[in-house]
Amino acid sequence: MTLARLAALHGVATSYAPSADRTVPVPDATVVAVLAALGVDAATPEAVSASLDAAELAVAARLLPPTVVHWHVPDPPSAPPLPPPSLAALPPGTRVRVETEGGGAAVWTAPGGKAEEVEEAGETGEAEEAVPWPDLPLGVHQATARTPDGRTARTTLVVAPDRTPQPPARTHGFLVQLYSLLSARSWGMGDLGDLAEVAAWAGRSVGAGFLQVNPLHAAVPGTPTDPSPYRPSSRRFPDPVHLRIEDIPEYAYVRERKRLDELLKAADALRRSVLDDGELIDRDAVWALKREALEAVHAVPLGPGRRAAYCDYLAHRGQALEDHATWCALAERYGPDWTRWPGALRDPRSPATARARRELIDRVDFHTRLAWLTDTQLAAAQRAARDAGMAVGLVHDLAVGVHPQGADAWAQQRTFARGMSVGAPPDAFNARGQDWGLPPWRPDVLAASGYAPYRGLLRDLLRHAGALRIDHVMGLFRLWWVPRGEEPTAGTYVRYDAEAMLAVLVLEAHRAGAVVIGEDLGTVEPGVREALSRRGVLGTSVLWFERDWEGTGRPLPPAAWREACVATATTHDLPSTAARLTGEHVGLRHRLGLLSRPLAEEQAEDAAEVGEWLAYLARLGLLPEGARGEEGAVRAVYRFLLRTPARMVGVWLPDAVGDRRPQNLPGTWDQYPNWRLPVAGPDGRPLALEDVVSSPRLHGLMRVFEPGAGTPAAGVRTRTAPPGARPT
């Protein structure tokens, strides 16, 4: 019981509920290990007692938490504004001085307990004096409290707007894995030039309001590089492998033209190997070519205006950029795993690291220059989207964590919990749970820093975004921590200060004028979706998961879908709509040995589910006569999404051309080419960007989104699909 009390004080769960009727206890060894990662000794009963006494004394003596949130209501009521509850609870007469991030100051004094005599309804009593809370600007401020008896406390005060910016009443757009969309000009994988082109096309030609891309975070270098965009080296900086080399102004002034011509020929061959020969996307080969070209570009001096812009970028990004570039330079010399570097270099603040940075200044400058160039091309892509009339523009994706050997884990290692990995508990879809191999942030260190690492991350990602998708948004509330060497089933939940995490998110989104989308699929504890919705964070609703789970279990009627969401037919981790409708995804999993039941049983259940959906779409009048076959069924699925009140409707780009293959197949590593497939047609043949945007099938689907075309006209006869039917 003592261990449970200690764990509760530090936000560590000692049990969890995978379903409403079942509670699973967490092994004591897990609780002890997680507490140790939080700097709390619970190795012995005596240590538990001592740590509990210390924690309870600290709580009792604490005047203020390390971070305080104040929600700014845009149109306050006539009554004077109230201070945050933790400040309102300060002893009477406590003086609070707030130093705003803009350099201003304000002072507030906690009201005394005894004030003037009042008479109300014939009764005499005492009333507290109403002391108005100052009208503080939005931002992250520092507050210092001093009690009448001389005790002091300092806290970070986050003043955030009530809600994030919202999208238009209704908009649609594409969901794209950028690497998979190669044009005739890209070097073997999709790049930021392609992103700008597809954004300009989608906004102007098919009225798209947004373009959501996979995380563009910097990867850990190596051979082979981990292709997953969800396990990056750094979430703060984009990967220069996405650069369009020819769009860099200095490229035109490289003197070694012969070598550049050779690189262009090699890039052309690499692109053709993917599009014509069916080879997989080879990120390492792409980077080898681009890196050599970038070395040549880097030798070209910047002009005065470009130099000034570069210096502005360096000053704006500061220490974070210097750390990232230093890690890149050290990784070139010592390898990408910083835990194997010479001892002193493992500390980003050591004198040895400072000396190494000076010695490697040319390489550090090379990597800061690459970060700047990538940033400028991201900005150009967002401009292209907005110039094309997109209401939102680019939707960037924030991965849930970083690679333990990467730049962020090195630069911010004191913020991460040692010996821990983020994952997911066992559930109906994965009885063994999941270990994602990503070190979690320590909630105590985040709070003590005023959430500085989190604030910096969000600000960097929102620089050129119309919206931000947050992978596993439930992690703002709690994360499943797995001790190193243990199975995912031996993990436990650790809580974060969700109000502070949300306040920082809402504030930074407001500053950027960006929409926020939370990926809230899977196990979601009660109250989380409501809390996110209250702050304007949109959810994610996927057609196949939207059922009346508390009632009939049948497909959820479109009118019953939530409005505050992005409605989609699928995601990067799920089968494409064509694969789902034809049952090909079951065959794929069977060939890879991923089925937990006999093939016939899995196929029968899948066919029944698809048949139920097709019958329902037909009853709704979304399968007009003549819309037979797979292509018509795909259009019906998107007509259904348009029947929902969802603010944003996302079209998985491979759906538009009939691609059968998932971009990622969870549960596989080398058995399936995750994150390495180009967009392809129904026959599996890769399609270049130029072929995708001119595809008759794509334009047939996009006609569904034209005004007045989302639903067949009333009175049109529909065919009824029998249960288990498959489109032909």
Secondary structure, 3 states (H helix, E strand, C coil): CHHHHHHHHCCECCEEEEECCEEEECCHHHHHHHHHHCCCCCCCHHHHHHHHHHHHHHHHHCCCCCEEEEEECCCCCCCCCCCCHHHHCCCCCCEEEEECCCCCEEEEECCCCCCCEEEECCEEEECCCCCCCCCCCCEEEEEEEECCCCCEEEEEEEEEECCCCCCCCCEEEEEECHHHCCCCCCCCCCCHHHHHHHHHHHHHHCCCCEEEECCCEECCCCCCCCCCCCCCCEEEEECHHHCCHHHCHHHHHCCCHHHHHHHHHHHHHHHHHHHCCCCCCCHHHHHHHHHHHHHHHHCCCCCHHHHHHHHHHHHHHHHHHHHHHHHHHHHHHHCCCHHHCCHHHHCCCCHHHHHHHHHCHHHHHHHHHHHHHHHHHHHHHHHHHHHCCCCCEEEEEECCCCCCCCHHHHHCHHHECCCEEEEECCCCCCCCCEEEEECCECHHHHHHCCCHHHHHHHHHHCCCCCEEEECCHHHHCEEEEEECCCCHHHCEEEECCHHHHHHHHHHHHHHHCCEEEECCCCCCCCCHHHHHHHCCCEEEEEHHHCECCCCCCCECCHHHCCCCEEEECCCCCCCCHHHHHHCHHHHHHHHCCCCCCCHHHHHHHHHHHHHHHHHHHHHCCCCECCCCHHHHHHHHHHHHHHHCCCCEEEEEHHHHHCCCCCCCCCCCCCCCCCCCCCCECCCCCECCHHHHHCCHHHHHHHHHHCCCCCCCCCCCCECCCCCCCCCC
